[in-house]
Amino acid sequence: MQFEQLFTDFMSLTEAEQEQFFTQYKLKRNIDLDKVPERTSKKSLKETLQFTEEELALMKTLGLKPKDLKALKAVEIENDLEEEEDLLDGDN
């Protein structure tokens, strides 16, 4: 099959067929656009993380940013989970 045979030649269609082609295309496009999820706004790290005065002072002293502390807390949680798994495996 050749490339030219994949699509109908729009210029060879009659005016009524061209109009029908447009309406079908618009309908298909609207359905496709309805399926696209809406973009949600991301909360800033400052809104999602609550820092104590101690943490804020430490951040300022060390020159850390909120995303650095978020990454550090994620690593701490991961290590805690691994330790719990090791304890559970050791009990058996």
C-alpha positions as CSV (number, residue, x, y, z in Angstrom):
1,M,0.0,0.0,0.0
2,Q,1.4,3.4,-0.9
3,F,1.3,6.5,1.2
4,E,-1.2,8.2,-1.1
5,Q,-3.6,5.4,-0.6
6,L,-3.6,5.8,3.2
7,F,-5.5,9.1,3.3
8,T,-8.3,10.4,1.0
9,D,-7.3,13.3,-1.2
10,F,-9.2,16.2,0.4
11,M,-9.2,18.3,-2.8
12,S,-10.9,15.6,-4.7
13,L,-13.8,15.5,-2.3
14,T,-17.0,17.3,-3.1
15,E,-18.0,20.3,-1.0
16,A,-20.5,18.3,1.0
17,E,-17.9,15.5,1.6
18,Q,-15.4,18.2,2.7
19,E,-17.9,19.6,5.2
20,Q,-18.7,16.1,6.5
21,F,-14.9,15.5,6.9
22,F,-14.5,18.7,9.0
23,T,-17.5,17.8,11.3
24,Q,-16.1,14.3,11.8
25,Y,-12.7,15.7,12.6
26,K,-14.0,18.3,15.0
27,L,-16.0,15.6,16.8
28,K,-13.0,13.3,17.0
29,R,-10.8,16.2,18.2
30,N,-13.3,17.2,21.0
31,I,-13.5,13.6,22.2
32,D,-9.7,13.4,22.3
33,L,-9.4,16.7,24.2
34,D,-12.0,15.6,26.7
35,K,-9.8,12.6,27.6
36,V,-6.8,14.8,28.4
37,P,-6.5,15.3,32.2
38,E,-6.5,18.8,33.5
39,R,-3.2,20.1,34.8
40,T,-3.2,20.3,38.6
41,S,-1.2,22.9,40.4
42,K,1.7,21.7,42.4
43,K,2.1,22.9,45.9
44,S,5.3,24.5,46.8
45,L,7.7,22.6,49.1
46,K,7.2,25.3,51.7
47,E,3.5,24.6,51.8
48,T,3.9,20.8,52.0
49,L,6.7,20.7,54.6
50,Q,6.5,22.2,58.0
51,F,9.8,23.0,59.6
52,T,10.6,23.7,63.2
53,E,12.6,26.7,64.3
54,E,15.6,24.5,64.9
55,E,15.4,23.1,61.3
56,L,15.0,26.6,59.8
57,A,18.1,27.8,61.7
58,L,20.0,24.7,60.6
59,M,18.9,25.2,57.0
60,K,20.1,28.8,57.1
61,T,23.4,27.9,58.7
62,L,24.2,25.1,56.3
63,G,22.7,26.8,53.2
64,L,20.2,24.0,52.6
65,K,17.0,24.4,50.7
66,P,13.6,22.8,51.5
67,K,14.0,20.3,48.7
68,D,17.3,19.1,50.3
69,L,15.5,18.4,53.6
70,K,12.7,16.7,51.8
71,A,15.2,14.3,50.2
72,L,16.9,13.7,53.5
73,K,13.6,12.8,55.2
74,A,12.8,10.4,52.3
75,V,16.1,8.7,52.8
76,E,15.5,8.4,56.6
77,I,12.1,6.9,56.0
78,E,13.5,4.4,53.6
79,N,16.3,3.4,56.0
80,D,13.7,2.9,58.8
81,L,11.6,0.6,56.6
82,E,14.7,-1.4,55.7
83,E,15.6,-1.8,59.4
84,E,12.1,-2.9,60.2
85,E,12.3,-5.5,57.4
86,D,15.6,-6.8,58.7
87,L,14.1,-7.1,62.2
88,L,11.1,-9.0,60.9
89,D,13.4,-11.3,58.8
90,G,15.6,-11.9,61.9
91,D,12.6,-13.0,64.0
92,N,11.8,-15.9,61.7
